[in-house]
Amino acid sequence: MKKVLIYADGSSIGNPGPGGWCGIIIYNNNRKVISGGEPYTTNNRMELTAVIESLEALKEPCEVYLYTDSNYVVQGLKIWLDNWMSKGWKTSSGKDVLNRDLWEKLNRLRSIHRIVPNWIKGHNKDPLNEECDRIAKREAMKFKG
C-alpha cells in the first residue's frame, strides 16, 4: 500500500455561515492541493469535507497519515464512529449523530484506505496546517456577502 500524508482543515465564517475546506495530499515528492466551500455550513462539516474530499482524490487504496487540528474528526475516527454505528447512529446520550451523511461517507472511505488520524495543534506554526487554514478561510470568503 502506498503511504500518503494528508493535511486537512475546514473553516466557517460564523457557525453556521460561509465555509471553506482544504486538503494537501503528499505522496513521495508529489503534492496536490484541493479546496472548495459552501455558502452556508458549519465548521465541523467543513472539517469533515476536507478529509472526505482528500481521501476521494486518491486513485487507489492507501495507508493515509491524516493530520488535522480537528479533535472532532480525530475522536470521531478513533472512537465515536464505531460506537455511533453500533448504537444505530445515536450518541451516548441517545441523540441523533450530527453530520451523519458525512460520517457515513468517511466510514465508506475508511473501508478502502487505512487511515491513521493524528491531531495537531492549530495555529502552532505547522507550515502545512497553516497553509490549509489560509486556503480554507480564503474559500469561505468567496461566499461572504
C-alpha positions in Angstrom: 0.0 0.0 0.0 1.2 3.5 -0.9 1.8 5.7 2.1 0.3 9.2 1.8 0.2 12.2 4.0 -3.0 14.3 4.1 -3.3 17.6 5.9 -6.9 18.8 6.1 -8.6 21.8 7.5 -12.0 23.4 7.5 -13.3 26.9 8.3 -16.5 28.8 8.6 -17.3 32.5 9.0 -19.9 32.2 11.7 -21.1 28.8 12.7 -23.1 28.3 10.7 -22.1 30.6 7.9 -20.0 30.6 4.7 -17.5 27.8 4.8 -14.3 26.5 3.2 -12.1 23.5 3.3 -8.6 22.5 2.1 -6.7 19.3 1.8 -3.0 18.9 1.0 -2.1 15.4 -0.3 1.6 14.4 -0.3 2.9 11.2 -1.9 6.7 10.9 -2.3 7.7 14.3 -3.6 4.4 14.9 -5.2 1.9 17.4 -3.7 -1.6 18.2 -4.6 -3.8 20.9 -3.0 -7.6 20.7 -3.3 -10.1 23.1 -1.8 -13.7 24.2 -2.0 -16.5 25.7 0.0 -20.2 26.1 0.6 -22.4 29.2 1.1 -23.9 28.1 4.4 -22.5 25.4 6.6 -20.7 24.7 9.9 -17.1 24.4 10.8 -17.4 20.7 11.6 -19.0 20.0 8.2 -16.0 21.7 6.5 -13.5 19.8 8.7 -15.1 16.5 7.6 -15.4 17.6 4.0 -11.7 18.4 3.8 -10.9 14.8 4.9 -13.5 13.2 2.6 -12.5 15.1 -0.5 -8.9 14.4 0.1 -9.5 10.7 0.5 -11.7 10.6 -2.5 -8.9 12.2 -4.6 -6.7 9.1 -4.0 -6.8 6.8 -7.0 -6.1 3.5 -5.2 -6.2 2.2 -1.6 -3.5 3.9 0.5 -2.1 4.0 4.0 -3.1 7.5 4.9 -1.5 9.5 7.7 -4.1 12.2 8.3 -3.1 15.4 10.1 -5.8 17.8 11.3 -6.4 20.3 14.1 -9.9 19.0 14.5 -10.5 16.9 17.6 -14.0 16.3 16.2 -12.5 14.4 13.2 -9.8 12.6 15.2 -12.0 11.4 18.0 -14.7 10.6 15.5 -12.4 8.3 13.6 -10.7 6.8 16.6 -13.6 6.3 19.0 -17.1 7.7 18.1 -17.8 6.4 14.6 -17.8 2.7 15.6 -19.8 3.4 18.8 -22.4 5.5 16.8 -22.9 2.8 14.2 -23.3 0.1 16.9 -26.0 2.3 18.5 -27.9 2.9 15.3 -26.3 6.3 14.7 -27.2 7.6 18.2 -24.8 9.4 20.5 -24.1 8.1 24.1 -26.9 10.4 25.2 -29.3 8.9 22.7 -29.4 11.9 20.3 -29.1 11.6 16.6 -25.5 11.9 15.3 -24.9 15.3 13.7 -23.4 15.2 10.2 -24.3 11.6 9.8 -24.3 11.9 6.0 -20.6 12.9 6.1 -19.7 10.3 8.7 -21.2 7.6 6.5 -19.1 8.8 3.6 -16.0 8.8 5.8 -16.8 5.3 7.1 -17.0 4.0 3.5 -13.7 5.6 2.7 -12.0 4.0 5.8 -13.0 0.6 4.4 -10.9 1.5 1.3 -8.0 3.2 3.0 -6.1 2.5 6.2 -6.4 5.9 7.9 -4.1 6.9 10.8 -5.6 10.1 12.3 -3.2 12.5 14.0 -4.3 15.6 15.9 -2.0 18.6 15.6 -2.5 21.9 17.5 -3.9 24.5 15.2 -2.2 27.9 14.7 1.0 26.4 16.1 3.3 27.2 13.2 3.0 23.8 11.4 3.5 25.0 7.8 1.1 22.6 6.1 -1.6 23.1 8.7 -1.2 26.9 8.4 -1.4 26.7 4.6 -4.6 24.6 4.8 -6.1 27.1 7.2 -5.3 30.0 4.9 -6.8 28.3 1.9 -9.9 27.1 3.8 -10.5 30.7 5.0 -10.0 32.0 1.5 -12.6 29.6 0.2 -15.1 30.6 2.8 -14.5 34.3 2.0 -15.7 33.6 -1.6 -19.2 33.1 -0.2 -19.2 36.1 2.2 -21.7 38.7 1.0 
